[in-house]
Amino acid sequence: MSAEPSPSPISPASPEARTQPEAKAPPSAFGKGFVRDAWYFVALSRDVKSAPLKRYELMGEPVLIGRTKAGQVYAMRDICPHRAAPLSAGRLVERPGEGETVECPYHGWRFRTDGVCAAIPSLVEDQAYEANRIRVKPYPVAESQGMVFVWMRADPRSEDEPDHAPPVFPGVVGGEAKLIESMDFDSHIDHAVVGLMDPAHGPYVHQQWWWRSTGSMHEKAKAFEPRPEGFAMVRHAPSSNSRAYKILGGAPATEITFRLPGYRWEHILVGEGKVGAKQVLALTCLTPLTETKTRITQIFWSDHWIFNVAKPFLRMGVVAFLKQDGGMVNLQNEGLRYDPALIWIDDADKQAKWYQQLKREWIKSRAEGRPFVNPVKPATLRWKS
């Protein structure tokens, strides 16, 4: 058994801090802080429209995400700088010489989709007030594979553009997503991530006749490899006690990948290399709403016929899993209130330890202005589940 201690932040007043003036931020302790300078999933593209405007929350910040009539997605801080009304409660309007603007519902101040104020209606002709000097903070936003992502900067004052694109996931096939479910967990994203990748809780938390039970537990050995900003359980045949895979038929082979800041996906190939081969992608996105609340969104794509037939039953299974995990999070919070030291063991908790190493290295590399170096090494892990 080995423990993975989390580093404590350096006090700004300490000698150590004074000898490192260039560091923007020390690595965060487990269960605190966020991975920044990263793309976070917020919504499916089909759910972001020009009206009505929608308010989201990311890392405790209110974010308006909308779409122009021409189809361009935009994002800005959802607070009017005049009297703090949510801009998402307003509307998208178009005026001559202004283009499309977001109109505040309180006093009608209008902001272009880049956040610059276009008009203050209460001003009269001889009141020379430069409205365009007022700006609502914009957020970089991107669409990829039918999803909308927002870039959360490490330095909120920076206007630097993102230095990498949102992740691209394999297996986005069969048109639009076949199934999507989400749930808000009362948990910091760190606890949500390690719960998501924990291989040993299934027989206890997810006891289902069609999945697993404590009686079906057996030893497993899985090979892992580093991947960009994460790692993967390399492609393999599903375990014999994972009964749900049998409905896919054939000989399914699955690969499970994790990537910072909070993406976990399972890519299943059925009949790889054969005519008529099919794919399934089960993507889980973790979006930190606040320090103590994380949204878990599960999205499925597939060109397998089973999704057209069994979708209601698959939805029931996904909802059941989310509720079971949510219930366990609430139980865990009873203990976390006392801020206990946590023990991480090899090999069952190795993925959780890797996540902590990845997070620390990401934060450190960004603070030092150098390339990220993946700390994960190839390994075969063994556990019972």
C-alpha positions as CSV (number, residue, x, y, z in Angstrom):
1,M,0.0,0.0,0.0
2,S,1.3,3.4,-0.8
3,A,-0.1,6.9,-0.3
4,E,0.0,9.8,-2.7
5,P,0.4,13.0,-0.6
6,S,-1.0,16.2,-2.1
7,P,1.3,19.2,-1.9
8,S,0.2,22.1,0.2
9,P,0.1,25.6,-1.4
10,I,3.0,27.9,-0.4
11,S,2.1,30.8,1.7
12,P,2.7,34.1,-0.1
13,A,4.5,35.3,3.0
14,S,6.9,32.3,3.2
15,P,10.6,32.4,2.2
16,E,9.8,29.7,-0.4
17,A,7.4,32.0,-2.1
18,R,9.8,34.9,-2.1
19,T,12.4,32.8,-3.9
20,Q,9.9,32.0,-6.7
21,P,8.6,35.3,-7.9
22,E,7.8,34.1,-11.4
23,A,5.3,31.4,-10.4
24,K,1.7,32.5,-11.1
25,A,0.2,29.9,-8.8
26,P,1.4,26.9,-6.8
27,P,-0.2,23.4,-7.5
28,S,-3.5,23.0,-5.8
29,A,-4.2,20.4,-3.1
30,F,-6.5,17.6,-4.0
31,G,-10.1,18.7,-3.8
32,K,-9.2,22.3,-4.3
33,G,-8.6,24.6,-7.3
34,F,-9.1,23.9,-10.9
35,V,-7.2,23.0,-14.1
36,R,-7.3,26.2,-16.1
37,D,-6.1,27.2,-19.6
38,A,-8.3,24.3,-20.7
39,W,-11.5,23.6,-22.6
40,Y,-14.6,22.6,-20.6
41,F,-17.8,21.1,-22.1
42,V,-20.9,23.2,-21.5
43,A,-23.6,22.0,-23.9
44,L,-24.5,20.2,-27.1
45,S,-24.5,22.5,-30.1
46,R,-28.1,21.8,-30.8
47,D,-29.0,23.2,-27.4
48,V,-27.4,26.6,-28.0
49,K,-29.7,28.9,-29.9
50,S,-30.1,32.6,-30.6
51,A,-33.1,32.7,-28.3
52,P,-33.7,32.4,-25.5
53,L,-30.3,33.3,-24.1
54,K,-28.9,30.8,-21.6
55,R,-26.9,31.2,-18.4
56,Y,-24.3,28.7,-17.4
57,E,-21.9,28.5,-14.4
58,L,-18.3,27.5,-14.7
59,M,-15.9,27.6,-11.7
60,G,-18.2,29.9,-9.9
61,E,-18.4,32.3,-12.8
62,P,-21.7,33.2,-14.5
63,V,-21.4,32.7,-18.3
64,L,-23.9,33.6,-21.0
65,I,-23.6,31.4,-24.0
66,G,-25.5,32.3,-27.1
67,R,-25.6,32.1,-30.9
68,T,-25.9,34.8,-33.5
69,K,-28.5,34.6,-36.2
70,A,-25.7,33.7,-38.6
71,G,-24.9,30.7,-36.4
72,Q,-21.8,31.9,-34.6
73,V,-21.5,30.8,-30.9
74,Y,-20.3,33.4,-28.4
75,A,-19.8,33.6,-24.6
76,M,-19.5,36.4,-22.1
77,R,-19.7,37.1,-18.4
78,D,-23.4,37.0,-17.5
79,I,-23.4,40.3,-15.5
80,C,-24.2,43.7,-16.8
81,P,-21.5,46.1,-15.5
82,H,-24.2,48.8,-15.0
83,R,-26.4,47.3,-12.2
84,A,-25.4,43.6,-12.3
85,A,-28.5,42.3,-13.9
86,P,-28.0,38.9,-15.7
87,L,-27.6,39.6,-19.4
88,S,-29.1,36.2,-20.1
89,A,-32.4,37.5,-18.9
90,G,-32.4,40.0,-21.8
91,R,-32.5,39.3,-25.5
92,L,-30.5,39.4,-28.8
93,V,-31.4,42.4,-30.8
94,E,-30.2,44.0,-34.1
95,R,-30.0,47.8,-34.6
96,P,-28.6,49.8,-37.5
97,G,-24.9,50.4,-37.2
98,E,-24.6,48.1,-34.2
99,G,-25.1,44.6,-35.6
100,E,-26.4,42.0,-33.2
101,T,-26.2,42.8,-29.5
102,V,-27.3,41.4,-26.2
103,E,-29.7,43.9,-24.6
104,C,-29.8,44.1,-20.8
105,P,-33.3,43.6,-19.4
106,Y,-32.8,46.3,-16.8
107,H,-31.8,49.5,-18.6
108,G,-31.4,48.3,-22.2
109,W,-27.6,48.6,-22.3
110,R,-26.5,46.7,-25.4
111,F,-23.3,44.6,-25.8
112,R,-21.8,43.2,-28.9
113,T,-21.1,39.5,-28.9
114,D,-17.4,40.3,-28.2
115,G,-18.5,42.0,-25.0
116,V,-18.0,45.6,-26.1
117,C,-20.8,48.0,-25.2
118,A,-22.6,49.3,-28.3
119,A,-25.1,51.6,-26.7
120,I,-26.4,53.2,-23.5
121,P,-30.1,54.2,-24.3
122,S,-30.4,56.6,-21.4
123,L,-27.7,59.0,-22.7
124,V,-28.9,62.2,-24.5
125,E,-27.3,63.9,-27.5
126,D,-24.8,66.2,-25.7
127,Q,-23.7,63.6,-23.1
128,A,-20.3,62.5,-24.5
129,Y,-19.9,59.1,-22.8
130,E,-17.8,56.6,-24.7
131,A,-19.9,53.5,-24.4
132,N,-17.4,51.4,-26.3
133,R,-14.9,51.8,-23.5
134,I,-17.1,49.6,-21.4
135,R,-16.7,45.9,-21.9
136,V,-18.2,42.6,-20.5
137,K,-15.5,39.9,-20.2
138,P,-15.7,37.6,-23.2
139,Y,-14.7,33.9,-23.1
140,P,-13.1,31.9,-25.9
141,V,-15.7,29.5,-27.1
142,A,-15.5,26.7,-29.8
143,E,-17.7,24.1,-31.4
144,S,-16.4,20.6,-32.2
145,Q,-18.2,17.4,-33.0
146,G,-21.6,18.9,-32.1
147,M,-20.4,20.1,-28.7
148,V,-19.7,23.6,-27.3
149,F,-16.6,24.2,-25.2
150,V,-15.5,27.2,-23.2
151,W,-11.9,28.1,-22.5
152,M,-11.2,29.0,-18.8
153,R,-8.1,31.1,-18.6
154,A,-5.6,30.9,-15.8
155,D,-5.2,34.7,-15.8
156,P,-8.7,36.2,-16.0
157,R,-7.1,39.5,-17.1
158,S,-5.4,37.9,-20.1
159,E,-6.8,38.2,-23.6
160,D,-4.5,35.5,-25.1
161,E,-6.2,33.1,-27.4
162,P,-6.2,29.4,-26.5
163,D,-3.1,27.6,-27.6
164,H,-4.8,24.3,-28.4
165,A,-8.1,23.2,-29.8
166,P,-10.8,21.3,-27.9
167,P,-10.3,17.5,-27.7
168,V,-11.5,15.4,-30.6
169,F,-13.1,12.1,-29.6
170,P,-13.1,8.9,-31.7
171,G,-16.4,7.2,-32.5
172,V,-18.7,10.3,-33.0
173,V,-20.7,8.4,-35.6
174,G,-24.3,7.8,-36.6
175,G,-25.3,11.5,-36.7
176,E,-26.5,13.4,-33.6
177,A,-25.9,12.0,-30.1
178,K,-28.2,9.1,-29.4
179,L,-28.5,9.6,-25.7
180,I,-27.6,12.4,-23.3
181,E,-28.1,12.5,-19.5
182,S,-26.6,14.9,-16.9
183,M,-26.7,15.3,-13.2
184,D,-25.2,17.8,-10.7
185,F,-23.1,16.2,-8.0
186,D,-22.3,18.0,-4.7
187,S,-18.7,17.4,-5.2
188,H,-15.4,19.1,-6.2
189,I,-14.4,18.0,-9.7
190,D,-11.3,16.2,-8.2
191,H,-13.6,13.8,-6.3
192,A,-15.9,13.4,-9.3
193,V,-13.0,12.5,-11.5
194,V,-11.4,9.8,-9.3
195,G,-14.9,8.4,-8.6
196,L,-15.5,8.2,-12.3
197,M,-12.2,6.2,-13.0
198,D,-12.4,4.1,-9.9
199,P,-12.4,0.4,-11.1
200,A,-13.3,-1.2,-7.7
201,H,-16.6,0.4,-6.7
202,G,-18.7,-1.2,-9.4
203,P,-19.8,-4.4,-7.5
204,Y,-20.8,-2.4,-4.5
205,V,-22.3,0.9,-5.8
206,H,-23.6,-0.5,-9.2
207,Q,-25.1,-3.8,-8.3
208,Q,-27.4,-4.6,-11.1
209,W,-28.6,-8.0,-12.5
210,W,-27.4,-6.9,-15.9
211,W,-24.1,-5.6,-14.8
212,R,-22.1,-6.9,-11.8
213,S,-22.4,-8.2,-8.3
214,T,-20.0,-8.9,-5.4
215,G,-20.4,-12.6,-6.2
216,S,-19.0,-12.1,-9.7
217,M,-15.8,-10.3,-8.6
218,H,-12.5,-11.7,-10.0
219,E,-9.0,-10.5,-10.6
220,K,-8.3,-8.3,-13.6
221,A,-5.1,-7.1,-15.3
222,K,-5.3,-4.2,-17.7
223,A,-2.6,-2.5,-19.7
224,F,-2.4,1.3,-19.6
225,E,-0.5,3.8,-21.8
226,P,0.0,7.6,-21.6
227,R,-2.1,9.6,-24.0
228,P,-2.2,13.4,-24.7
229,E,-2.9,15.1,-21.3
230,G,-4.0,11.7,-19.9
231,F,-3.9,8.0,-20.2
232,A,-5.8,5.0,-21.7
233,M,-6.7,1.5,-20.7
234,V,-5.6,0.0,-24.1
235,R,-8.1,-1.8,-26.3
236,H,-9.2,-5.1,-24.8
237,A,-12.2,-7.5,-24.7
238,P,-14.7,-6.5,-22.0
239,S,-14.6,-8.5,-18.7
240,S,-16.8,-11.6,-18.6
241,N,-18.9,-10.1,-15.7
242,S,-19.8,-7.0,-17.7
243,R,-23.0,-8.5,-19.1
244,A,-24.3,-5.3,-20.8
245,Y,-21.7,-5.7,-23.6
246,K,-23.3,-8.9,-24.8
247,I,-26.2,-7.1,-26.4
248,L,-23.8,-5.6,-28.9
249,G,-23.1,-9.1,-30.3
250,G,-19.9,-10.0,-32.2
251,A,-16.7,-9.6,-30.4
252,P,-16.6,-6.1,-28.9
253,A,-13.3,-4.5,-28.0
254,T,-13.1,-1.5,-25.8
255,E,-10.6,1.2,-25.0
256,I,-11.2,3.6,-22.1
257,T,-9.4,7.0,-22.1
258,F,-9.1,9.8,-19.6
259,R,-7.9,13.3,-20.5
260,L,-7.6,16.6,-18.6
261,P,-9.4,18.6,-17.4
262,G,-12.2,16.0,-17.0
263,Y,-13.1,13.8,-20.0
264,R,-13.5,10.0,-19.8
265,W,-14.6,8.1,-22.8
266,E,-15.1,4.5,-23.8
267,H,-14.7,3.7,-27.5
268,I,-16.2,0.3,-28.4
269,L,-15.5,-1.4,-31.8
270,V,-17.7,-4.3,-32.8
271,G,-16.3,-6.4,-35.7
272,E,-13.1,-4.4,-36.1
273,G,-11.6,-4.8,-39.6
274,K,-14.8,-6.5,-40.9
275,V,-17.4,-5.3,-43.3
276,G,-20.3,-3.7,-41.3
277,A,-18.1,-3.0,-38.3
278,K,-19.9,-0.8,-35.7
279,Q,-18.8,1.8,-33.1
280,V,-20.1,3.0,-29.8
281,L,-18.7,6.1,-28.0
282,A,-19.7,6.7,-24.3
283,L,-18.3,10.1,-23.4
284,T,-18.5,11.5,-19.9
285,C,-17.8,15.2,-19.5
286,L,-17.1,16.7,-16.0
287,T,-17.9,20.4,-15.8
288,P,-17.0,22.2,-12.5
289,L,-19.8,24.6,-11.7
290,T,-18.4,25.7,-8.3
291,E,-15.9,24.4,-5.8
292,T,-18.5,22.1,-4.4
293,K,-20.7,21.2,-7.4
294,T,-19.8,19.3,-10.6
295,R,-22.0,18.5,-13.6
296,I,-21.6,15.0,-15.0
297,T,-22.8,14.7,-18.6
298,Q,-22.9,11.4,-20.3
299,I,-23.3,11.4,-24.1
300,F,-23.6,8.3,-26.4
301,W,-23.0,8.1,-30.2
302,S,-23.3,4.9,-32.2
303,D,-24.1,3.5,-35.6
304,H,-25.1,0.2,-34.0
305,W,-28.8,-0.7,-34.6
306,I,-29.2,-1.7,-31.0
307,F,-29.4,2.0,-30.0
308,N,-32.6,2.4,-32.1
309,V,-34.2,-0.5,-30.3
310,A,-33.0,-0.4,-26.8
311,K,-32.6,3.4,-26.2
312,P,-35.3,3.5,-23.4
313,F,-33.6,0.7,-21.5
314,L,-30.1,2.2,-22.0
315,R,-31.4,5.5,-20.7
316,M,-32.8,3.8,-17.6
317,G,-29.4,2.2,-17.0
318,V,-27.5,5.5,-17.4
319,V,-29.9,7.3,-15.0
320,A,-29.6,4.4,-12.5
321,F,-25.8,4.7,-12.6
322,L,-25.8,8.4,-12.1
323,K,-28.2,8.2,-9.2
324,Q,-26.1,5.5,-7.5
325,D,-22.9,7.5,-8.0
326,G,-24.7,10.7,-6.7
327,G,-25.9,8.8,-3.6
328,M,-22.4,7.6,-2.9
329,V,-21.1,11.2,-3.3
330,N,-23.5,12.4,-0.7
331,L,-22.4,9.6,1.7
332,Q,-18.7,10.5,1.0
333,N,-19.4,14.1,1.8
334,E,-20.4,13.1,5.4
335,G,-16.8,12.0,5.9
336,L,-15.1,14.8,3.8
337,R,-16.7,17.4,6.1
338,Y,-14.0,16.5,8.6
339,D,-11.1,16.9,6.1
340,P,-9.6,13.5,6.6
341,A,-6.3,12.3,5.1
342,L,-7.1,10.0,2.2
343,I,-5.2,6.8,1.4
344,W,-4.5,5.8,-2.2
345,I,-3.4,2.2,-2.9
346,D,-1.8,0.5,-5.8
347,D,-3.1,-0.8,-8.2
348,A,-6.8,0.0,-7.7
349,D,-6.2,3.7,-7.0
350,K,-3.4,4.2,-9.5
351,Q,-5.6,6.0,-12.0
352,A,-6.6,8.4,-9.2
353,K,-2.9,9.0,-8.4
354,W,-2.2,9.6,-12.1
355,Y,-4.9,12.2,-12.2
356,Q,-3.4,14.1,-9.3
357,Q,0.0,14.0,-11.0
358,L,-1.4,15.1,-14.3
359,K,-3.2,18.0,-12.6
360,R,-0.1,19.1,-10.7
361,E,2.0,18.9,-13.8
362,W,-0.5,20.9,-15.9
363,I,-0.7,23.7,-13.4
364,K,3.0,23.8,-12.9
365,S,3.8,23.8,-16.6
366,R,1.4,26.6,-17.3
367,A,2.8,28.7,-14.4
368,E,6.4,28.1,-15.7
369,G,5.5,28.7,-19.3
370,R,6.9,25.4,-20.6
371,P,5.4,22.4,-22.4
372,F,3.4,19.9,-20.4
373,V,5.2,16.6,-19.7
374,N,3.0,13.7,-19.2
375,P,4.0,11.9,-15.9
376,V,2.2,8.7,-16.7
377,K,4.3,5.7,-17.8
378,P,3.1,2.4,-19.4
379,A,1.9,-0.1,-16.8
380,T,-0.2,-3.1,-16.2
381,L,-2.5,-2.7,-13.3
382,R,-4.2,-5.5,-11.3
383,W,-7.3,-5.4,-9.1
384,K,-10.4,-7.3,-8.2
385,S,-13.9,-6.1,-9.3
